[in-house]
Amino acid sequence: MDSIPEPRGKFVKVKCPDCGNDQITFDRASTQVTCLVCGATLVKPQGGKAILKGEHKTVE
Ligand SMILES: [Zn+2]
């Protein structure tokens, strides 16, 4: 059986600064993540790690 590679990076819950929607995303997203409710940018990829907008915390 193939082993499953360890995931790199963590999932984080980001609170949209515009509408307050909580959204789960990846802290090393390679693409921009937008709020599903209002369309605001929540995560912006930059140089291998992502810039997280608004409040965020790691999801255990
Ligand atoms: Zn929003």
PDB file of the backbone (N, CA, C, O) and the ligand in Angstrom, with CONECT records:
HET     ZN  A 101       1
ATOM      1  N   MET A   1       0.840  -1.209   0.000  1.00  0.00           N
ATOM      2  CA  MET A   1       0.000   0.000   0.000  1.00  0.00           C
ATOM      3  C   MET A   1       0.867   1.247   0.000  1.00  0.00           C
ATOM      4  O   MET A   1       1.922   1.296   0.631  1.00  0.00           O
ATOM      5  N   ASP A   2       0.408   2.223  -0.703  1.00  0.00           N
ATOM      6  CA  ASP A   2       1.148   3.486  -0.721  1.00  0.00           C
ATOM      7  C   ASP A   2       0.950   4.217   0.591  1.00  0.00           C
ATOM      8  O   ASP A   2      -0.143   4.213   1.158  1.00  0.00           O
ATOM      9  N   SER A   3       1.996   4.835   1.061  1.00  0.00           N
ATOM     10  CA  SER A   3       1.839   5.649   2.255  1.00  0.00           C
ATOM     11  C   SER A   3       1.304   7.023   1.855  1.00  0.00           C
ATOM     12  O   SER A   3       1.581   7.538   0.772  1.00  0.00           O
ATOM     13  N   ILE A   4       0.545   7.577   2.753  1.00  0.00           N
ATOM     14  CA  ILE A   4      -0.017   8.903   2.491  1.00  0.00           C
ATOM     15  C   ILE A   4       0.983   9.948   2.975  1.00  0.00           C
ATOM     16  O   ILE A   4       1.376   9.937   4.142  1.00  0.00           O
ATOM     17  N   PRO A   5       1.393  10.842   2.095  1.00  0.00           N
ATOM     18  CA  PRO A   5       2.364  11.847   2.528  1.00  0.00           C
ATOM     19  C   PRO A   5       1.811  12.761   3.607  1.00  0.00           C
ATOM     20  O   PRO A   5       0.626  13.095   3.621  1.00  0.00           O
ATOM     21  N   GLU A   6       2.684  13.150   4.493  1.00  0.00           N
ATOM     22  CA  GLU A   6       2.281  14.095   5.529  1.00  0.00           C
ATOM     23  C   GLU A   6       1.836  15.401   4.881  1.00  0.00           C
ATOM     24  O   GLU A   6       2.536  15.949   4.030  1.00  0.00           O
ATOM     25  N   PRO A   7       0.706  15.882   5.276  1.00  0.00           N
ATOM     26  CA  PRO A   7       0.296  17.174   4.731  1.00  0.00           C
ATOM     27  C   PRO A   7       1.215  18.286   5.228  1.00  0.00           C
ATOM     28  O   PRO A   7       1.606  18.313   6.395  1.00  0.00           O
ATOM     29  N   ARG A   8       1.538  19.169   4.353  1.00  0.00           N
ATOM     30  CA  ARG A   8       2.372  20.307   4.744  1.00  0.00           C
ATOM     31  C   ARG A   8       1.477  21.512   4.906  1.00  0.00           C
ATOM     32  O   ARG A   8       0.599  21.764   4.081  1.00  0.00           O
ATOM     33  N   GLY A   9       1.696  22.239   5.946  1.00  0.00           N
ATOM     34  CA  GLY A   9       0.811  23.348   6.224  1.00  0.00           C
ATOM     35  C   GLY A   9      -0.367  22.868   7.052  1.00  0.00           C
ATOM     36  O   GLY A   9      -0.504  21.680   7.345  1.00  0.00           O
ATOM     37  N   LYS A  10      -1.186  23.791   7.409  1.00  0.00           N
ATOM     38  CA  LYS A  10      -2.285  23.496   8.311  1.00  0.00           C
ATOM     39  C   LYS A  10      -3.572  24.094   7.782  1.00  0.00           C
ATOM     40  O   LYS A  10      -3.576  25.023   6.974  1.00  0.00           O
ATOM     41  N   PHE A  11      -4.658  23.530   8.263  1.00  0.00           N
ATOM     42  CA  PHE A  11      -5.935  24.157   7.971  1.00  0.00           C
ATOM     43  C   PHE A  11      -6.185  25.266   8.989  1.00  0.00           C
ATOM     44  O   PHE A  11      -5.889  25.125  10.176  1.00  0.00           O
ATOM     45  N   VAL A  12      -6.718  26.333   8.510  1.00  0.00           N
ATOM     46  CA  VAL A  12      -7.045  27.442   9.400  1.00  0.00           C
ATOM     47  C   VAL A  12      -8.477  27.907   9.139  1.00  0.00           C
ATOM     48  O   VAL A  12      -9.013  27.798   8.037  1.00  0.00           O
ATOM     49  N   LYS A  13      -9.048  28.416  10.184  1.00  0.00           N
ATOM     50  CA  LYS A  13     -10.373  29.006  10.049  1.00  0.00           C
ATOM     51  C   LYS A  13     -10.183  30.517   9.970  1.00  0.00           C
ATOM     52  O   LYS A  13      -9.632  31.137  10.880  1.00  0.00           O
ATOM     53  N   VAL A  14     -10.640  31.083   8.892  1.00  0.00           N
ATOM     54  CA  VAL A  14     -10.483  32.520   8.682  1.00  0.00           C
ATOM     55  C   VAL A  14     -11.841  33.188   8.782  1.00  0.00           C
ATOM     56  O   VAL A  14     -12.824  32.741   8.189  1.00  0.00           O
ATOM     57  N   LYS A  15     -11.871  34.263   9.540  1.00  0.00           N
ATOM     58  CA  LYS A  15     -13.125  35.013   9.654  1.00  0.00           C
ATOM     59  C   LYS A  15     -13.098  36.168   8.666  1.00  0.00           C
ATOM     60  O   LYS A  15     -12.188  36.996   8.688  1.00  0.00           O
ATOM     61  N   CYS A  16     -14.076  36.216   7.823  1.00  0.00           N
ATOM     62  CA  CYS A  16     -14.128  37.277   6.822  1.00  0.00           C
ATOM     63  C   CYS A  16     -14.258  38.630   7.513  1.00  0.00           C
ATOM     64  O   CYS A  16     -15.167  38.830   8.318  1.00  0.00           O
ATOM     65  N   PRO A  17     -13.351  39.563   7.203  1.00  0.00           N
ATOM     66  CA  PRO A  17     -13.412  40.880   7.844  1.00  0.00           C
ATOM     67  C   PRO A  17     -14.623  41.697   7.395  1.00  0.00           C
ATOM     68  O   PRO A  17     -15.022  42.652   8.062  1.00  0.00           O
ATOM     69  N   ASP A  18     -15.190  41.317   6.275  1.00  0.00           N
ATOM     70  CA  ASP A  18     -16.316  42.092   5.748  1.00  0.00           C
ATOM     71  C   ASP A  18     -17.675  41.611   6.235  1.00  0.00           C
ATOM     72  O   ASP A  18     -18.527  42.421   6.599  1.00  0.00           O
ATOM     73  N   CYS A  19     -17.885  40.293   6.244  1.00  0.00           N
ATOM     74  CA  CYS A  19     -19.220  39.799   6.594  1.00  0.00           C
ATOM     75  C   CYS A  19     -19.231  38.880   7.808  1.00  0.00           C
ATOM     76  O   CYS A  19     -20.303  38.514   8.290  1.00  0.00           O
ATOM     77  N   GLY A  20     -18.047  38.497   8.316  1.00  0.00           N
ATOM     78  CA  GLY A  20     -18.003  37.680   9.515  1.00  0.00           C
ATOM     79  C   GLY A  20     -18.163  36.189   9.267  1.00  0.00           C
ATOM     80  O   GLY A  20     -18.225  35.407  10.215  1.00  0.00           O
ATOM     81  N   ASN A  21     -18.229  35.795   8.019  1.00  0.00           N
ATOM     82  CA  ASN A  21     -18.333  34.374   7.697  1.00  0.00           C
ATOM     83  C   ASN A  21     -17.051  33.640   8.093  1.00  0.00           C
ATOM     84  O   ASN A  21     -15.947  34.095   7.793  1.00  0.00           O
ATOM     85  N   ASP A  22     -17.209  32.506   8.764  1.00  0.00           N
ATOM     86  CA  ASP A  22     -16.050  31.667   9.072  1.00  0.00           C
ATOM     87  C   ASP A  22     -15.839  30.675   7.947  1.00  0.00           C
ATOM     88  O   ASP A  22     -16.764  29.977   7.532  1.00  0.00           O
ATOM     89  N   GLN A  23     -14.629  30.625   7.467  1.00  0.00           N
ATOM     90  CA  GLN A  23     -14.342  29.720   6.361  1.00  0.00           C
ATOM     91  C   GLN A  23     -13.056  28.957   6.641  1.00  0.00           C
ATOM     92  O   GLN A  23     -12.060  29.529   7.083  1.00  0.00           O
ATOM     93  N   ILE A  24     -13.093  27.661   6.378  1.00  0.00           N
ATOM     94  CA  ILE A  24     -11.904  26.828   6.563  1.00  0.00           C
ATOM     95  C   ILE A  24     -11.080  26.859   5.288  1.00  0.00           C
ATOM     96  O   ILE A  24     -11.604  26.670   4.190  1.00  0.00           O
ATOM     97  N   THR A  25      -9.793  27.097   5.444  1.00  0.00           N
ATOM     98  CA  THR A  25      -8.914  27.073   4.287  1.00  0.00           C
ATOM     99  C   THR A  25      -7.550  26.539   4.700  1.00  0.00           C
ATOM    100  O   THR A  25      -7.357  26.097   5.833  1.00  0.00           O
ATOM    101  N   PHE A  26      -6.633  26.588   3.789  1.00  0.00           N
ATOM    102  CA  PHE A  26      -5.324  26.021   4.010  1.00  0.00           C
ATOM    103  C   PHE A  26      -4.332  27.165   4.171  1.00  0.00           C
ATOM    104  O   PHE A  26      -4.384  28.138   3.418  1.00  0.00           O
ATOM    105  N   ASP A  27      -3.430  27.062   5.143  1.00  0.00           N
ATOM    106  CA  ASP A  27      -2.539  28.200   5.376  1.00  0.00           C
ATOM    107  C   ASP A  27      -1.426  28.318   4.326  1.00  0.00           C
ATOM    108  O   ASP A  27      -0.659  29.281   4.323  1.00  0.00           O
ATOM    109  N   ARG A  28      -1.356  27.347   3.459  1.00  0.00           N
ATOM    110  CA  ARG A  28      -0.418  27.486   2.341  1.00  0.00           C
ATOM    111  C   ARG A  28      -1.128  27.377   1.010  1.00  0.00           C
ATOM    112  O   ARG A  28      -0.620  26.782   0.060  1.00  0.00           O
ATOM    113  N   ALA A  29      -2.284  27.949   0.959  1.00  0.00           N
ATOM    114  CA  ALA A  29      -3.032  27.937  -0.286  1.00  0.00           C
ATOM    115  C   ALA A  29      -2.192  28.534  -1.406  1.00  0.00           C
ATOM    116  O   ALA A  29      -1.529  29.555  -1.222  1.00  0.00           O
ATOM    117  N   SER A  30      -2.226  27.898  -2.553  1.00  0.00           N
ATOM    118  CA  SER A  30      -1.450  28.406  -3.683  1.00  0.00           C
ATOM    119  C   SER A  30      -2.308  29.256  -4.602  1.00  0.00           C
ATOM    120  O   SER A  30      -1.815  29.851  -5.560  1.00  0.00           O
ATOM    121  N   THR A  31      -3.564  29.304  -4.306  1.00  0.00           N
ATOM    122  CA  THR A  31      -4.448  30.167  -5.073  1.00  0.00           C
ATOM    123  C   THR A  31      -5.199  31.082  -4.120  1.00  0.00           C
ATOM    124  O   THR A  31      -5.353  30.786  -2.935  1.00  0.00           O
ATOM    125  N   GLN A  32      -5.650  32.172  -4.654  1.00  0.00           N
ATOM    126  CA  GLN A  32      -6.397  33.115  -3.834  1.00  0.00           C
ATOM    127  C   GLN A  32      -7.700  32.482  -3.375  1.00  0.00           C
ATOM    128  O   GLN A  32      -8.374  31.793  -4.141  1.00  0.00           O
ATOM    129  N   VAL A  33      -8.046  32.720  -2.126  1.00  0.00           N
ATOM    130  CA  VAL A  33      -9.305  32.206  -1.587  1.00  0.00           C
ATOM    131  C   VAL A  33     -10.215  33.386  -1.297  1.00  0.00           C
ATOM    132  O   VAL A  33      -9.822  34.355  -0.647  1.00  0.00           O
ATOM    133  N   THR A  34     -11.420  33.283  -1.787  1.00  0.00           N
ATOM    134  CA  THR A  34     -12.363  34.359  -1.535  1.00  0.00           C
ATOM    135  C   THR A  34     -13.508  33.876  -0.665  1.00  0.00           C
ATOM    136  O   THR A  34     -13.838  32.690  -0.647  1.00  0.00           O
ATOM    137  N   CYS A  35     -14.100  34.801   0.047  1.00  0.00           N
ATOM    138  CA  CYS A  35     -15.247  34.497   0.894  1.00  0.00           C
ATOM    139  C   CYS A  35     -16.401  33.986   0.042  1.00  0.00           C
ATOM    140  O   CYS A  35     -16.754  34.585  -0.975  1.00  0.00           O
ATOM    141  N   LEU A  36     -16.980  32.878   0.470  1.00  0.00           N
ATOM    142  CA  LEU A  36     -18.089  32.293  -0.285  1.00  0.00           C
ATOM    143  C   LEU A  36     -19.363  33.118  -0.159  1.00  0.00           C
ATOM    144  O   LEU A  36     -20.281  32.988  -0.969  1.00  0.00           O
ATOM    145  N   VAL A  37     -19.409  33.950   0.843  1.00  0.00           N
ATOM    146  CA  VAL A  37     -20.614  34.737   1.074  1.00  0.00           C
ATOM    147  C   VAL A  37     -20.559  36.075   0.341  1.00  0.00           C
ATOM    148  O   VAL A  37     -21.478  36.424  -0.400  1.00  0.00           O
ATOM    149  N   CYS A  38     -19.480  36.819   0.554  1.00  0.00           N
ATOM    150  CA  CYS A  38     -19.441  38.176  -0.002  1.00  0.00           C
ATOM    151  C   CYS A  38     -18.358  38.379  -1.053  1.00  0.00           C
ATOM    152  O   CYS A  38     -18.329  39.419  -1.711  1.00  0.00           O
ATOM    153  N   GLY A  39     -17.473  37.409  -1.222  1.00  0.00           N
ATOM    154  CA  GLY A  39     -16.483  37.517  -2.283  1.00  0.00           C
ATOM    155  C   GLY A  39     -15.213  38.268  -1.917  1.00  0.00           C
ATOM    156  O   GLY A  39     -14.354  38.479  -2.773  1.00  0.00           O
ATOM    157  N   ALA A  40     -15.082  38.673  -0.662  1.00  0.00           N
ATOM    158  CA  ALA A  40     -13.867  39.363  -0.234  1.00  0.00           C
ATOM    159  C   ALA A  40     -12.674  38.403  -0.264  1.00  0.00           C
ATOM    160  O   ALA A  40     -12.837  37.198  -0.074  1.00  0.00           O
ATOM    161  N   THR A  41     -11.493  38.938  -0.500  1.00  0.00           N
ATOM    162  CA  THR A  41     -10.295  38.104  -0.495  1.00  0.00           C
ATOM    163  C   THR A  41      -9.931  37.734   0.937  1.00  0.00           C
ATOM    164  O   THR A  41      -9.759  38.608   1.786  1.00  0.00           O
ATOM    165  N   LEU A  42      -9.815  36.437   1.200  1.00  0.00           N
ATOM    166  CA  LEU A  42      -9.463  35.963   2.544  1.00  0.00           C
ATOM    167  C   LEU A  42      -8.019  35.490   2.606  1.00  0.00           C
ATOM    168  O   LEU A  42      -7.343  35.690   3.615  1.00  0.00           O
ATOM    169  N   VAL A  43      -7.550  34.874   1.551  1.00  0.00           N
ATOM    170  CA  VAL A  43      -6.188  34.348   1.517  1.00  0.00           C
ATOM    171  C   VAL A  43      -5.548  34.732   0.201  1.00  0.00           C
ATOM    172  O   VAL A  43      -6.119  34.566  -0.877  1.00  0.00           O
ATOM    173  N   LYS A  44      -4.338  35.254   0.332  1.00  0.00           N
ATOM    174  CA  LYS A  44      -3.613  35.673  -0.847  1.00  0.00           C
ATOM    175  C   LYS A  44      -2.269  34.944  -0.839  1.00  0.00           C
ATOM    176  O   LYS A  44      -1.490  35.094   0.102  1.00  0.00           O
ATOM    177  N   PRO A  45      -1.997  34.164  -1.871  1.00  0.00           N
ATOM    178  CA  PRO A  45      -0.730  33.439  -1.908  1.00  0.00           C
ATOM    179  C   PRO A  45       0.438  34.379  -2.140  1.00  0.00           C
ATOM    180  O   PRO A  45       0.355  35.313  -2.938  1.00  0.00           O
ATOM    181  N   GLN A  46       1.526  34.122  -1.431  1.00  0.00           N
ATOM    182  CA  GLN A  46       2.707  34.957  -1.622  1.00  0.00           C
ATOM    183  C   GLN A  46       3.955  34.181  -1.238  1.00  0.00           C
ATOM    184  O   GLN A  46       4.181  33.869  -0.069  1.00  0.00           O
ATOM    185  N   GLY A  47       4.741  33.885  -2.225  1.00  0.00           N
ATOM    186  CA  GLY A  47       6.037  33.261  -1.985  1.00  0.00           C
ATOM    187  C   GLY A  47       6.013  31.991  -1.172  1.00  0.00           C
ATOM    188  O   GLY A  47       6.820  31.833  -0.256  1.00  0.00           O
ATOM    189  N   GLY A  48       5.097  31.067  -1.485  1.00  0.00           N
ATOM    190  CA  GLY A  48       5.069  29.773  -0.820  1.00  0.00           C
ATOM    191  C   GLY A  48       4.202  29.718   0.410  1.00  0.00           C
ATOM    192  O   GLY A  48       3.760  28.640   0.805  1.00  0.00           O
ATOM    193  N   LYS A  49       3.949  30.852   1.024  1.00  0.00           N
ATOM    194  CA  LYS A  49       2.973  30.839   2.110  1.00  0.00           C
ATOM    195  C   LYS A  49       1.883  31.839   1.801  1.00  0.00           C
ATOM    196  O   LYS A  49       2.011  32.670   0.902  1.00  0.00           O
ATOM    197  N   ALA A  50       0.830  31.746   2.546  1.00  0.00           N
ATOM    198  CA  ALA A  50      -0.323  32.561   2.225  1.00  0.00           C
ATOM    199  C   ALA A  50      -0.490  33.685   3.236  1.00  0.00           C
ATOM    200  O   ALA A  50      -0.227  33.528   4.428  1.00  0.00           O
ATOM    201  N   ILE A  51      -0.931  34.813   2.722  1.00  0.00           N
ATOM    202  CA  ILE A  51      -1.285  35.924   3.599  1.00  0.00           C
ATOM    203  C   ILE A  51      -2.750  35.766   3.977  1.00  0.00           C
ATOM    204  O   ILE A  51      -3.629  35.742   3.115  1.00  0.00           O
ATOM    205  N   LEU A  52      -2.997  35.660   5.272  1.00  0.00           N
ATOM    206  CA  LEU A  52      -4.366  35.479   5.734  1.00  0.00           C
ATOM    207  C   LEU A  52      -4.942  36.813   6.169  1.00  0.00           C
ATOM    208  O   LEU A  52      -4.341  37.543   6.957  1.00  0.00           O
ATOM    209  N   LYS A  53      -6.105  37.111   5.648  1.00  0.00           N
ATOM    210  CA  LYS A  53      -6.783  38.344   6.015  1.00  0.00           C
ATOM    211  C   LYS A  53      -7.731  38.067   7.176  1.00  0.00           C
ATOM    212  O   LYS A  53      -8.294  36.979   7.291  1.00  0.00           O
ATOM    213  N   GLY A  54      -7.892  39.049   8.012  1.00  0.00           N
ATOM    214  CA  GLY A  54      -8.856  38.912   9.086  1.00  0.00           C
ATOM    215  C   GLY A  54      -8.382  37.978  10.182  1.00  0.00           C
ATOM    216  O   GLY A  54      -7.250  37.495  10.150  1.00  0.00           O
ATOM    217  N   GLU A  55      -9.236  37.728  11.139  1.00  0.00           N
ATOM    218  CA  GLU A  55      -8.918  36.835  12.250  1.00  0.00           C
ATOM    219  C   GLU A  55      -8.821  35.407  11.729  1.00  0.00           C
ATOM    220  O   GLU A  55      -9.587  34.989  10.861  1.00  0.00           O
ATOM    221  N   HIS A  56      -7.871  34.676  12.274  1.00  0.00           N
ATOM    222  CA  HIS A  56      -7.777  33.281  11.866  1.00  0.00           C
ATOM    223  C   HIS A  56      -7.176  32.468  12.990  1.00  0.00           C
ATOM    224  O   HIS A  56      -6.415  32.980  13.811  1.00  0.00           O
ATOM    225  N   LYS A  57      -7.523  31.216  13.015  1.00  0.00           N
ATOM    226  CA  LYS A  57      -6.901  30.321  13.987  1.00  0.00           C
ATOM    227  C   LYS A  57      -6.770  28.938  13.384  1.00  0.00           C
ATOM    228  O   LYS A  57      -7.543  28.540  12.512  1.00  0.00           O
ATOM    229  N   THR A  58      -5.782  28.224  13.863  1.00  0.00           N
ATOM    230  CA  THR A  58      -5.520  26.884  13.356  1.00  0.00           C
ATOM    231  C   THR A  58      -6.642  25.933  13.783  1.00  0.00           C
ATOM    232  O   THR A  58      -7.107  25.962  14.922  1.00  0.00           O
ATOM    233  N   VAL A  59      -7.051  25.111  12.859  1.00  0.00           N
ATOM    234  CA  VAL A  59      -8.059  24.097  13.145  1.00  0.00           C
ATOM    235  C   VAL A  59      -7.354  22.820  13.548  1.00  0.00           C
ATOM    236  O   VAL A  59      -6.514  22.307  12.809  1.00  0.00           O
ATOM    237  N   GLU A  60      -7.692  22.311  14.709  1.00  0.00           N
ATOM    238  CA  GLU A  60      -7.064  21.070  15.185  1.00  0.00           C
ATOM    239  C   GLU A  60      -7.668  19.865  14.493  1.00  0.00           C
ATOM    240  O   GLU A  60      -7.268  18.733  14.763  1.00  0.00           O
TER     241      GLU A  60
HETATM  242 ZN    ZN A 101     -17.384  37.689   3.525  1.00  0.00          ZN2+
END
